[in-house]
């Protein structure tokens, strides 16, 4: 992007934020670290100009340590009616927030797609950057707003996480912004974010996943069975992805209402969200990124099998085996035709 346009965007953001009594910052469903850190950066910019700003999200934050750090800055959006004042979409474009029909004042995002129809007074949507956090680092720098160690660490972590440790989807702009904030971070906090503590339940789920694994070429499919906590899926997936010769992993689990499917790849040629969409998009909405994706599939009529019924136990195993067979066959078939 032209440097003159970037300077203009900086002045325009200051003017728009300063004119707001309240700014509602909305990020996409099941937000990733890049969405969260970028939104926090805009909130800090608003606070610098003595304006109220709130961050809203829907779905689930997979990184629980990051959720705990940002707990006081985040609001779970129950209804669009709860959004007050002006709207800012961060790391999201209107097509990703279709449940909101009110036009945003500000849209800032890393996005590759058609943006011609997007209406906003400030529309900073870039395809020449790998992360929205990089864009927000530039705004902070251009507006001469000092980053505290926590914000700097979250932004740097988000850049690392979205670019797979600076290995893919990285542009020169991201590298420049990364090294701008590197001296400002809290290394202990970064280590905690990148190496979160592990609950004993995760080891139990991992053991179950290993027992149930199916492999085909470099792809692995498995399940942790019935669970009340779907948040364990990404952790199990990460461990299995370290197995020798494995490039993609899909892990699923079942609760009383849904089948949760999480998949991740370390093969930069595999766009995991697209793969999951081809395999399971007809059953549910796929969320995620090129390297990982998640979808929840309603159990529908099968929910009755999981009801509290003394006769249900013998059917659970049959249901479990059927679901495992369908998911693995569809996933392996998609991977085979895409290779």
Phi and psi in degrees as a GROMACS rama.xvg file:
@    title "Ramachandran Plot"
@    xaxis  label "Phi"
@    yaxis  label "Psi"
@TYPE xy
-58.8072  129.979  UNK-2
-56.8509  -33.601  UNK-3
-65.4216  -38.0431  UNK-4
-66.6037  -38.1361  UNK-5
-62.3573  -41.6066  UNK-6
-64.2507  -39.7886  UNK-7
-62.8354  -42.1356  UNK-8
-60.8551  -39.6671  UNK-9
-60.6819  -47.21  UNK-10
-64.3985  -38.6831  UNK-11
-67.8884  -39.4431  UNK-12
-62.4353  -44.3641  UNK-13
-59.2339  -43.8578  UNK-14
-64.947  -44.4587  UNK-15
-69.301  -44.8212  UNK-16
-62.4069  -41.6196  UNK-17
-65.5957  -24.1015  UNK-18
-86.2327  -8.91282  UNK-19
-88.8707  138.339  UNK-20
-79.79  -43.9913  UNK-21
-135.858  137.356  UNK-22
-121.089  120.142  UNK-23
-96.48  115.145  UNK-24
-97.1744  119.342  UNK-25
-113.878  132.417  UNK-26
-118.835  166.622  UNK-27
-73.4572  166.073  UNK-28
-63.2894  147.478  UNK-29
49.5782  61.0706  UNK-30
-63.85  141.451  UNK-31
-91.2922  168.941  UNK-32
-54.2612  -35.7475  UNK-33
-62.6774  -41.32  UNK-34
-63.3649  -45.8652  UNK-35
-66.9026  -47.2466  UNK-36
-65.3547  -40.0226  UNK-37
-63.7782  -42.8716  UNK-38
-64.3147  -40.691  UNK-39
-63.4362  -37.2243  UNK-40
-61.8984  -43.4003  UNK-41
-67.0239  -36.6368  UNK-42
-61.7819  -41.7609  UNK-43
-66.4334  -35.8875  UNK-44
-63.6138  -44.5184  UNK-45
-60.9439  -44.3471  UNK-46
-65.0999  -32.2554  UNK-47
-61.0573  -34.3167  UNK-48
-96.4822  18.8262  UNK-49
62.199  40.5883  UNK-50
-119.884  146.23  UNK-51
-78.8047  137.15  UNK-52
-144.064  141.534  UNK-53
-128.831  142.572  UNK-54
-100.715  130.443  UNK-55
-120.911  141.404  UNK-56
-145.291  161.572  UNK-57
-123.175  161.058  UNK-58
87.7501  -142.156  UNK-59
-132.657  137.558  UNK-60
-89.7979  114.771  UNK-61
-69.3139  -37.3235  UNK-62
-83.2613  97.9396  UNK-63
-67.4192  -32.7314  UNK-64
-66.6516  -40.758  UNK-65
-64.8078  -39.2223  UNK-66
-61.6219  -41.8016  UNK-67
-65.1819  -39.7193  UNK-68
-63.5812  -39.7981  UNK-69
-98.056  9.50708  UNK-70
-50.9642  -43.2104  UNK-71
-74.7772  -12.2282  UNK-72
-102.262  -6.26435  UNK-73
-110.384  146.067  UNK-74
-132.607  125.734  UNK-75
-75.4802  123.41  UNK-76
-83.4726  111.361  UNK-77
-82.6793  -36.8781  UNK-78
-154.687  144.992  UNK-79
-56.2223  -22.2888  UNK-80
-66.1264  -18.69  UNK-81
-78.8765  -9.3071  UNK-82
-80.701  123.141  UNK-83
-112.108  159.643  UNK-84
67.2697  -146.028  UNK-85
-88.3509  157.379  UNK-86
-108.291  141.724  UNK-87
-128.521  125.851  UNK-88
-98.1904  120.908  UNK-89
-118.962  131.086  UNK-90
54.1429  34.3742  UNK-91
-160.568  149.175  UNK-92
-116.31  162.526  UNK-93
-52.8401  -33.4576  UNK-94
-65.8698  -18.4978  UNK-95
-92.8854  -4.88695  UNK-96
-130.411  53.446  UNK-97
-65.2328  -19.1261  UNK-98
-74.3627  -7.95228  UNK-99
-106.109  117.926  UNK-100
-99.1877  -4.17501  UNK-101
-85.6558  129.614  UNK-102
-67.0066  140.868  UNK-103
-78.779  153.956  UNK-104
-79.1638  -36.5427  UNK-105
-132.819  135.371  UNK-106
-131.024  118.976  UNK-107
-129.203  122.032  UNK-108
-163.466  149.827  UNK-109
-85.7706  120.674  UNK-110
-158.725  136.175  UNK-111
-114.367  107.936  UNK-112
167.814  -178.11  UNK-113
-75.5889  121.886  UNK-114
-120.892  7.32625  UNK-115
-61.8514  -34.5337  UNK-116
-86.0822  -4.12078  UNK-117
-74.1867  129.484  UNK-118
-111.407  125.045  UNK-119
-166.148  150.678  UNK-120
-69.116  -33.2992  UNK-121
-121.826  113.723  UNK-122
-121.824  92.9616  UNK-123
-109.55  88.5418  UNK-124
-121.048  117.012  UNK-125
-120.14  135.555  UNK-126
-98.7765  -8.08595  UNK-127
-100.165  28.784  UNK-128
-142.555  150.666  UNK-129
-88.1768  -17.5066  UNK-130
-142.497  149.482  UNK-131
-74.3868  -28.7205  UNK-132
-58.8746  -36.8865  UNK-133
-61.142  -40.7192  UNK-134
-62.7874  -42.6202  UNK-135
-69.7869  -31.8884  UNK-136
-60.7449  -42.0512  UNK-137
-63.7026  -41.0757  UNK-138
-61.7586  -45.2153  UNK-139
-59.1485  -42.7517  UNK-140
-66.9049  -45.6912  UNK-141
-67.21  -31.6824  UNK-142
-89.5302  2.76071  UNK-143
58.0899  45.7391  UNK-144
-104.856  122.76  UNK-145
-72.9783  130.749  UNK-146
-88.7071  132.133  UNK-147
-75.4732  167.736  UNK-148
-60.9391  -37.4489  UNK-149
-64.2938  -48.7673  UNK-150
-62.8581  -44.3047  UNK-151
-59.3179  -40.7567  UNK-152
-67.4755  -42.6279  UNK-153
-64.602  -39.6309  UNK-154
-66.6538  -43.4785  UNK-155
-65.8278  -41.9108  UNK-156
-60.6055  -41.3745  UNK-157
-63.1922  -41.5528  UNK-158
-63.0197  -44.6963  UNK-159
-62.6686  -43.3501  UNK-160
-68.0384  -42.1825  UNK-161
-74.8838  -24.314  UNK-162
-103.176  17.0154  UNK-163
53.2088  52.0297  UNK-164
70.0781  37.6107  UNK-165
64.7731  32.7447  UNK-166
-107.177  -24.2972  UNK-167
-149.29  153.503  UNK-168
67.0983  22.1969  UNK-169
-100.754  138.854  UNK-170
-118.716  164.309  UNK-171
-57.2601  -37.6126  UNK-172
-59.205  -42.6553  UNK-173
-62.2176  -42.5068  UNK-174
-62.3507  -43.7805  UNK-175
-60.9463  -45.9218  UNK-176
-68.4026  -36.2262  UNK-177
-58.0579  -48.3155  UNK-178
-76.315  -16.4793  UNK-179
-66.4562  -38.7454  UNK-180
-98.9832  -12.4808  UNK-181
-52.9422  -42.9488  UNK-182
-68.8309  -12.8813  UNK-183
-95.4542  -4.80949  UNK-184
-84.7363  164.894  UNK-185
-99.3093  105.635  UNK-186
-63.2482  -35.98  UNK-187
-63.1268  -41.9376  UNK-188
-65.7577  -40.4277  UNK-189
-60.8715  -42.8675  UNK-190
-62.7238  -38.9974  UNK-191
-66.8423  -36.7285  UNK-192
-69.3481  -39.8445  UNK-193
-83.473  -19.7837  UNK-194
-134.157  70.5515  UNK-195
-66.602  154.138  UNK-196
-64.5748  153.35  UNK-197
-113.798  128.603  UNK-198
-78.2165  154.036  UNK-199
-62.7765  -30.7708  UNK-200
-61.9265  -31.5282  UNK-201
-64.5345  -38.5951  UNK-202
-64.87  -38.2533  UNK-203
-63.9673  -43.6138  UNK-204
-64.6582  -37.2881  UNK-205
-64.0103  -41.6931  UNK-206
-61.8602  -42.2895  UNK-207
-63.1823  -42.0074  UNK-208
-63.3405  -40.0612  UNK-209
-64.8659  -39.8486  UNK-210
-63.9065  -31.6972  UNK-211
-98.4804  3.40397  UNK-212
-70.0916  143.483  UNK-213
-123.866  135.116  UNK-214
-125.35  147.366  UNK-215
-144.399  113.599  UNK-216
56.5533  -119.095  UNK-217
-99.0824  11.7126  UNK-218
-112.071  139.403  UNK-219
-126.402  134.693  UNK-220
-125.139  136.299  UNK-221
-155.903  -178.461  UNK-222
-147.638  152.2  UNK-223
-101.496  5.43986  UNK-224
82.2451  -143.606  UNK-225
-85.6157  135.404  UNK-226
-148.934  159.051  UNK-227
-101.707  -9.99518  UNK-228
-126.78  97.3679  UNK-229
-71.5739  -16.2426  UNK-230
-66.0374  -12.3998  UNK-231
-76.742  -17.5142  UNK-232
-58.5385  -48.7971  UNK-233
-60.4949  -37.3049  UNK-234
-65.7644  -45.793  UNK-235
-62.2416  -40.9469  UNK-236
-60.0726  -43.5457  UNK-237
-60.2219  -43.0002  UNK-238
-64.7047  -43.7665  UNK-239
-68.8899  -27.7905  UNK-240
-68.4703  -16.4293  UNK-241
-83.2794  -5.97436  UNK-242
-65.3039  143.011  UNK-243
-60.8461  131.059  UNK-244
84.0502  -3.08775  UNK-245
-96.1319  128.747  UNK-246
-108.536  -30.7222  UNK-247
-133.884  146.469  UNK-248
-133.587  135.557  UNK-249
-121.695  127.216  UNK-250
-124.587  134.153  UNK-251
-128.531  160.208  UNK-252
-145.521  163.525  UNK-253
-126.467  132.716  UNK-254
-118.697  -164.618  UNK-255
-68.3273  -21.4214  UNK-256
-120.185  -24.9678  UNK-257
-140.112  162.755  UNK-258
-106.098  119.019  UNK-259
-95.3303  126.605  UNK-260
-122.195  121.818  UNK-261
-125.71  133.889  UNK-262
-137.456  148.144  UNK-263
-144.898  150.26  UNK-264
-134.25  145.143  UNK-265
-109.189  9.39112  UNK-266
-93.4163  112.761  UNK-267
-67.2999  -12.765  UNK-268
-85.9435  -7.58546  UNK-269
-101.394  122.285  UNK-270
-95.2384  97.7774  UNK-271
-64.8215  -36.2632  UNK-272
-63.9184  -40.4392  UNK-273
-65.5243  -39.2924  UNK-274
-62.5798  -45.5241  UNK-275
-67.1736  -34.8064  UNK-276
-65.4243  -40.2189  UNK-277
-65.5498  -38.2586  UNK-278
-80.4872  -40.5116  UNK-279
-131.695  5.6308  UNK-280
-61.4988  -25.3282  UNK-281
-72.7147  -13.7622  UNK-282
-102.499  -22.9399  UNK-283
-169.561  169.937  UNK-284
-82.846  124.383  UNK-285
-90.0499  129.556  UNK-286
-118.688  153.763  UNK-287
142.844  -157.134  UNK-288
-134.016  176.546  UNK-289
-56.9392  -32.3876  UNK-290
-89.3788  -23.0172  UNK-291
-151.031  157.718  UNK-292
-155.935  160.604  UNK-293
-145.21  141.615  UNK-294
-144.877  141.512  UNK-295
-108.867  128.201  UNK-296
-111.48  121.373  UNK-297
-62.1346  138.796  UNK-298
-71.7667  -25.1774  UNK-299
60.7971  -126.614  UNK-300
-64.1745  -21.1215  UNK-301
-73.0542  -11.5308  UNK-302
-58.6907  -31.3984  UNK-303
-63.143  -27.6398  UNK-304
-67.1001  -30.0029  UNK-305
-92.7721  6.68287  UNK-306
-68.7681  162.015  UNK-307
-74.1281  86.7733  UNK-308
-137.652  130.958  UNK-309
-65.0857  -19.9107  UNK-310
-94.2599  -0.798159  UNK-311
-79.1182  -24.5727  UNK-312
-56.4908  -43.5653  UNK-313
-68.1644  -23.3538  UNK-314
-85.1679  -23.0549  UNK-315
-61.2862  -41.3488  UNK-316
-65.7846  -39.7896  UNK-317
-64.8613  -42.9321  UNK-318
-62.3551  -44.9092  UNK-319
-59.0148  -48.1239  UNK-320
-63.8247  -38.4138  UNK-321
-66.2462  -44.747  UNK-322
-62.9161  -43.8742  UNK-323
-60.713  -41.5652  UNK-324
-64.6596  -44.3566  UNK-325
-66.1139  -47.5611  UNK-326
-63.2818  -47.2247  UNK-327
-64.5736  -41.9323  UNK-328
-66.9818  -40.2997  UNK-329
-67.8008  -41.3868  UNK-330
-66.9299  -48.7202  UNK-331
-62.4001  -36.4455  UNK-332
-65.5596  -42.2458  UNK-333
-64.0939  -43.9706  UNK-334
-64.9403  -37.2753  UNK-335
-67.3094  -43.6801  UNK-336
-73.63  -21.2651  UNK-337
-90.1175  -13.7471  UNK-338
